[in-house]
Amino acid sequence: MNDVADIVLGGAGYAGLFRAVSEEDAQAGLAAAWDAGIRAFDTAPHYGAGSSEERLGRFLRSRSEYTVSTKVGRLLYDDPSAPDGVDDFYGAPKRARLRDYSAAGVRQSVADSLDRLGLDRIDLLLIHDPDEYQAEALAGAMPELTRMRAAGVVSGIGVGVNDVDVALRFVRETAIDHVLIAGRYTLLDRRAETELLPECARRGIRVLVAGVLNSGILADPRHGATFDYRPAQRHTIERARTMDRLCAKYDVPLRAAALQFPRRNPAVAATVIGAGTETEVEDTIAMLNIAVPEDLWHELDRCA
């Protein structure tokens, strides 16, 4: 069994992020993660317009002893005219997303998620991308999540964001116990390192780090690679290529170092991986098991 106690399988990949994934391939990817020992799963209504939750639920129905986190902030509605590829999710059901960070919206979102998952409980609820809705989320969603935690409906509550400042506001102004920060604690982008990780450590808040490949550039820093879901700028590609050359000196794939990077910080409780198919999951597990020499970490730190 691999040492994956600090690994969470994210739900965007098998829900069609960037390219459609068949039901068969999605289930095979989930099975590969399970067989590798992964027992923590993070999903969201946003991922594949509900298909991530539905696929995860179908997989987990015959299994036990796992944890599931999902998110609130987007409600889904049937929409026969919904185009394919919205927010880069392909092959998704015909559903529209409506932002709603109210208390009522949270209750509706949780009920809908439980229905799609086919479960009677969610372990962790995160407010998803409240960047432009912070006031509504703080006034509506946050008190409702706090009430749910106090009532034992969920075990943990928090935020799932890409923006360090947004995460810090919720850390400092609310009683959350989890932060999922995506793309901001990676080999290329360490913005979470200065304030967010130390602040969470001081407050006993569990940090989950996602987006460690920065949407692909740290898997393959070729011309045309994406960084934060957009075409990477030349200087970013050059930094990634420099890191790639450093890794090659030690016969370590760049993606192995990128995937293992968050594990070096004791403030990080878990890494959320984005693998969506059996091949991607198996490759990710293999990368996590490659030994990365300390000298390489030092060289990568110097060019951060």
C-alpha positions in Angstrom: 0.0 0.0 0.0 1.3 3.5 -0.9 1.7 6.2 1.7 -1.2 8.3 0.6 -2.8 9.3 4.0 -2.2 12.9 3.1 -3.5 12.6 -0.5 -7.1 13.7 -1.6 -8.5 12.8 -5.0 -10.0 16.0 -6.5 -13.2 15.7 -8.5 -12.6 18.0 -11.4 -10.5 15.7 -13.6 -12.9 12.8 -13.8 -15.8 15.3 -14.4 -14.4 16.5 -17.7 -12.1 19.4 -17.0 -10.4 20.4 -20.3 -11.7 17.2 -22.0 -14.7 14.9 -21.8 -14.2 11.8 -19.6 -16.5 8.8 -20.1 -18.3 7.2 -17.2 -16.2 4.1 -17.7 -13.0 6.0 -17.6 -14.1 8.1 -14.6 -15.0 5.0 -12.6 -11.7 3.3 -13.6 -9.8 6.4 -12.3 -11.7 6.4 -9.0 -11.0 2.6 -8.7 -7.3 3.2 -9.3 -7.2 5.8 -6.5 -9.0 3.5 -4.2 -6.7 0.6 -5.0 -3.7 2.9 -4.2 -5.1 3.5 -0.8 -6.7 6.9 -1.2 -9.8 7.3 1.0 -10.4 11.1 0.9 -12.3 12.7 -2.0 -13.0 16.3 -2.8 -15.8 17.3 -5.2 -18.1 20.2 -5.9 -21.4 21.0 -7.8 -19.3 23.2 -10.1 -17.2 20.2 -11.4 -18.9 18.9 -14.5 -22.2 20.6 -13.5 -22.9 17.9 -10.9 -21.4 15.0 -12.7 -18.4 14.8 -10.4 -20.7 14.3 -7.4 -22.8 11.8 -9.2 -19.9 9.8 -10.4 -18.2 9.8 -7.0 -21.5 8.8 -5.4 -21.9 5.8 -7.7 -18.4 4.7 -6.9 -18.7 5.0 -3.1 -22.1 3.3 -2.7 -20.5 -0.1 -2.3 -17.7 1.1 -0.1 -17.1 2.4 3.4 -14.5 4.2 5.5 -13.9 7.2 3.4 -14.3 11.0 3.7 -16.0 13.3 1.3 -15.8 17.1 1.0 -17.9 19.1 -1.3 -18.7 22.8 -1.7 -21.4 25.4 -1.6 -21.9 28.6 -3.5 -23.3 27.4 -6.8 -26.7 25.9 -7.3 -27.5 23.8 -10.4 -30.6 24.0 -12.6 -31.6 21.9 -15.6 -31.0 23.9 -18.8 -31.5 22.1 -22.1 -29.7 25.0 -23.9 -26.6 24.8 -21.7 -23.5 24.8 -24.1 -20.7 22.3 -23.7 -17.4 23.4 -22.3 -18.7 26.0 -19.8 -15.8 26.8 -17.4 -13.7 24.3 -19.4 -15.9 21.3 -18.4 -16.8 19.0 -21.3 -19.3 16.3 -21.6 -21.3 17.7 -18.6 -25.0 17.4 -18.1 -27.2 20.1 -19.4 -27.3 22.3 -16.3 -26.7 25.9 -15.5 -24.9 27.3 -12.5 -26.3 30.0 -10.3 -24.1 31.7 -7.7 -25.8 31.7 -4.3 -24.0 32.3 -1.0 -27.1 32.8 1.2 -28.0 30.6 4.1 -31.0 29.3 2.1 -28.6 28.6 -0.8 -26.3 26.6 1.4 -29.2 24.5 2.7 -30.4 23.9 -0.9 -26.8 23.1 -2.1 -26.2 20.6 0.6 -29.5 18.9 0.0 -28.8 18.7 -3.8 -25.3 17.4 -3.2 -26.5 14.7 -0.9 -29.0 13.7 -3.5 -26.4 13.6 -6.3 -23.9 11.7 -4.1 -26.5 9.3 -2.8 -25.0 9.8 0.7 -26.6 10.7 4.0 -23.6 12.8 5.2 -20.8 15.0 3.9 -17.7 15.3 6.1 -16.4 18.7 5.0 -18.2 21.7 3.4 -16.3 24.5 1.8 -17.5 27.8 0.5 -16.4 27.7 -3.2 -14.8 30.8 -4.9 -16.5 33.6 -2.9 -14.1 36.1 -4.3 -16.7 38.6 -5.6 -19.4 37.5 -3.1 -17.5 37.8 0.2 -20.0 40.0 1.9 -22.8 37.6 1.1 -20.8 34.5 2.0 -19.7 36.0 5.4 -23.3 37.1 6.2 -25.2 34.1 4.9 -23.2 31.0 4.1 -20.7 31.2 6.9 -23.2 31.4 9.8 -25.2 28.5 8.2 -22.1 26.3 7.9 -21.2 27.1 11.5 -24.7 26.1 12.6 -24.4 22.8 10.6 -21.1 22.0 12.2 -22.5 22.7 15.7 -25.5 20.5 14.9 -23.2 17.7 13.8 -24.5 17.8 10.2 -20.9 18.1 9.0 -17.5 17.7 10.8 -15.6 20.5 9.1 -16.2 23.8 7.4 -14.0 26.2 5.4 -13.3 27.9 2.1 -12.0 26.6 -1.2 -10.3 29.4 -3.1 -7.5 30.5 -5.5 -6.9 33.8 -3.9 -4.6 34.1 -0.8 -6.2 37.3 0.4 -9.7 35.9 0.3 -8.6 32.9 2.2 -6.9 35.1 4.8 -10.0 37.1 5.3 -12.0 34.0 6.2 -9.3 32.7 8.4 -9.2 35.9 10.4 -12.8 36.8 10.5 -14.6 33.4 10.9 -14.2 30.2 12.8 -13.4 27.9 9.9 -11.3 24.8 10.5 -10.2 24.1 6.9 -8.8 26.0 3.9 -8.4 24.6 0.5 -6.0 26.8 -1.5 -5.5 26.1 -5.2 -2.5 27.1 -7.2 -0.8 29.3 -4.6 1.6 26.8 -2.9 3.5 25.3 -5.8 7.0 25.3 -7.2 6.0 28.3 -9.4 3.7 30.2 -7.0 4.4 30.3 -3.3 2.1 33.2 -2.3 0.4 31.1 0.4 3.8 30.6 2.1 4.3 34.1 3.6 1.1 34.7 5.5 -1.6 32.1 4.9 0.2 28.9 5.9 1.7 30.4 9.1 -1.7 32.0 10.1 -3.5 28.6 9.6 -0.8 26.8 11.6 -1.2 29.3 14.5 -5.0 28.8 14.5 -5.0 25.0 14.0 -6.7 25.2 10.6 -6.1 22.3 8.3 -4.7 23.4 4.9 -5.4 21.4 1.8 -3.2 22.4 -1.2 -4.6 21.9 -4.7 -3.6 22.8 -8.2 0.0 21.9 -7.6 0.7 21.5 -11.3 -0.6 25.0 -11.9 -3.1 23.7 -14.5 -0.5 21.8 -16.5 2.7 23.8 -16.8 4.5 21.8 -14.1 3.6 18.6 -15.8 5.0 19.7 -19.2 6.5 23.2 -19.5 6.3 23.3 -23.3 5.4 26.4 -25.4 1.7 26.9 -25.2 1.4 25.4 -21.7 -1.3 26.7 -19.4 -0.7 28.4 -16.0 -3.8 29.1 -13.9 -6.0 27.9 -16.7 -4.7 30.5 -19.2 -1.8 30.4 -21.7 1.4 30.9 -19.7 3.5 33.9 -20.2 7.0 33.4 -21.6 8.8 34.2 -18.3 6.7 31.7 -16.5 7.4 29.0 -19.1 11.1 29.8 -18.8 11.0 29.5 -15.0 9.3 26.1 -15.3 11.8 25.0 -17.9 14.7 26.0 -15.6 13.1 23.8 -12.9 12.7 21.0 -15.4 16.4 21.1 -16.2 17.3 21.1 -12.5 15.1 18.0 -12.0 16.7 16.3 -15.0 20.1 16.6 -13.4 18.8 14.4 -10.6 16.8 12.1 -12.9 13.6 13.3 -11.3 10.6 14.2 -13.4 9.4 17.8 -12.8 5.9 16.7 -12.0 7.2 14.4 -9.2 8.8 17.4 -7.5 5.7 19.5 -8.1 3.4 16.9 -6.6 5.6 16.3 -3.6 6.4 20.0 -2.9 3.5 20.7 -0.5 4.4 17.7 1.6 7.5 19.5 2.8 5.6 22.1 4.8 4.2 20.9 8.1 1.4 23.5 7.8 0.0 21.5 4.9 -2.4 18.7 6.0 -3.1 17.2 2.6 -2.5 17.6 -1.1 -5.4 17.4 -3.5 -4.4 15.7 -6.8 -6.2 16.4 -10.0 -5.8 13.0 -11.8 -9.0 12.0 -13.5 -8.3 8.7 -15.3 -6.7 5.4 -14.4 -3.6 6.3 -16.3 -3.3 9.7 -14.7 -3.9 8.3 -11.2 -1.3 5.6 -11.6 1.2 8.1 -12.9 0.5 10.5 -10.0 1.0 7.7 -7.5 4.3 6.7 -9.2 5.4 10.3 -9.1 4.6 10.6 -5.4 6.8 7.6 -4.7 10.0 8.9 -6.5 12.7 9.9 -4.1 13.6 13.6 -4.5 17.1 14.4 -3.2 17.4 17.2 -0.7 20.0 18.9 -2.9 17.4 19.2 -5.6 14.9 20.8 -3.2 17.6 23.4 -2.3 18.2 24.2 -6.0 14.5 24.5 -6.7 14.1 26.8 -3.7 16.8 29.1 -5.1 15.0 29.6 -8.4 11.6 30.0 -6.9 
